[in-house]
Amino acid sequence: MTRMEDDKQPDSASEPFREEMIWKQLKTVRDPEIPVNIVDLGLIYAAAALPAENGGKRVEVRMTLTAPGCSMSDVIKAEVERKLAALPEVREVKVEVVFDPPWDKSRMSEAAKLHLGFDSDFGAPAPPPGSFKILR
């Protein structure tokens, strides 16, 4: 998928809201410092659509960042809010940035690990001592 296709917004006139649209939109948001979308990076802890008080939908997202001092936090959060607000029937968007549980590289998808050059078992716990036999 090209970057232009990634940024395509749903046509609210032709398509009714579906919850999977949330995840599709979130996958178009990238951390500007890492060339991978925030879903595959494992930054999204929860995302759901609820009824809004004034009708329509309220989208709530609970997410984290790769580090608490991330200089791009406001940019990423604003992009999430903007893209989710563009979905059909969405009247409210609430994005909560949390650091508990803390993010670590094991939360990344296999595709993200491969894209960034990590082995597929990167982030897995180390094997217990003595589980390897050293041959000489």
C-alpha positions in Angstrom: 0.0 0.0 0.0 1.4 3.4 -0.9 1.6 6.3 1.5 -1.2 8.1 -0.5 -3.5 5.0 -0.1 -2.6 4.9 3.6 -3.8 8.4 4.1 -7.1 8.0 2.4 -10.0 9.0 4.6 -13.2 6.9 4.5 -16.0 8.5 2.5 -18.6 9.2 5.2 -21.4 9.6 2.7 -21.0 6.1 1.2 -19.9 4.0 4.1 -21.5 3.5 7.5 -19.3 3.3 10.6 -17.7 0.0 11.5 -15.4 -0.6 14.5 -12.7 -2.0 12.3 -12.4 1.4 10.7 -10.8 2.6 13.9 -8.0 0.1 13.5 -7.6 0.9 9.8 -7.2 4.6 10.6 -4.8 3.9 13.4 -2.6 1.9 11.1 -2.2 5.1 9.0 -0.5 6.9 11.9 3.3 6.6 12.0 5.7 7.6 14.6 7.7 10.2 12.8 11.0 8.9 14.2 10.3 5.2 13.4 9.0 4.2 9.9 6.3 1.9 11.3 2.6 2.5 12.1 1.6 2.8 15.8 -0.5 -0.3 15.7 2.3 -2.5 14.5 4.7 -0.8 17.0 2.4 -2.0 19.7 1.5 1.5 21.0 -2.3 1.0 21.0 -3.4 -0.7 24.2 -7.2 -0.3 23.6 -9.6 1.3 21.1 -13.3 1.2 21.2 -16.4 3.0 19.9 -19.2 3.9 22.4 -22.4 5.8 21.9 -21.9 9.6 22.2 -24.2 11.7 24.3 -25.2 13.8 21.3 -25.7 10.8 19.0 -23.2 9.2 16.8 -20.0 7.6 18.2 -17.4 8.4 20.8 -14.1 6.8 20.1 -11.8 6.1 23.0 -8.2 5.1 22.6 -5.7 4.1 25.3 -2.1 4.3 23.9 1.5 4.7 24.9 4.7 5.9 23.4 8.0 4.2 22.9 9.5 6.4 25.7 7.9 8.8 28.3 10.0 11.7 27.0 9.0 11.2 23.4 9.4 14.6 21.7 6.7 13.7 19.1 4.0 12.8 21.7 1.8 15.8 20.9 2.1 15.3 17.1 1.2 11.6 17.3 -1.7 12.2 19.7 -3.1 15.0 17.5 -2.8 12.9 14.3 -4.7 10.0 16.0 -7.5 12.4 17.1 -7.7 14.0 13.7 -7.9 10.8 11.8 -10.4 9.2 14.1 -12.6 12.3 14.1 -12.8 12.0 10.3 -14.6 8.6 10.5 -18.3 8.6 9.7 -20.7 9.1 12.7 -17.8 9.9 15.1 -18.7 13.0 17.2 -16.1 12.7 19.9 -12.5 11.3 20.2 -10.7 10.8 23.5 -7.1 9.7 23.4 -5.4 8.8 26.7 -1.6 8.4 26.7 -0.4 6.1 29.4 2.9 4.6 30.5 1.6 1.7 32.5 2.3 -0.9 31.4 5.5 0.5 29.9 6.1 -0.2 26.2 8.9 -2.5 25.2 10.0 -4.0 21.8 8.2 -7.3 22.5 4.9 -5.5 21.8 5.8 -5.0 18.1 4.1 -7.1 15.4 6.3 -9.6 13.5 5.9 -7.3 10.4 7.3 -4.3 12.4 10.2 -6.4 13.7 11.1 -7.6 10.2 10.8 -4.0 8.8 13.1 -2.7 11.5 15.6 -5.6 11.0 15.0 -7.5 14.2 14.9 -11.2 14.4 11.5 -12.7 14.8 12.2 -13.7 18.4 13.5 -10.2 19.3 12.1 -9.2 22.7 11.4 -12.8 23.7 12.6 -13.7 27.2 16.1 -15.1 27.3 16.4 -18.9 27.8 17.2 -20.0 31.3 20.8 -20.5 32.2 22.1 -24.0 31.5 19.7 -24.6 28.6 22.5 -24.4 26.1 25.4 -26.8 25.8 28.6 -25.2 24.6 30.5 -27.4 22.2 34.2 -26.9 21.6 
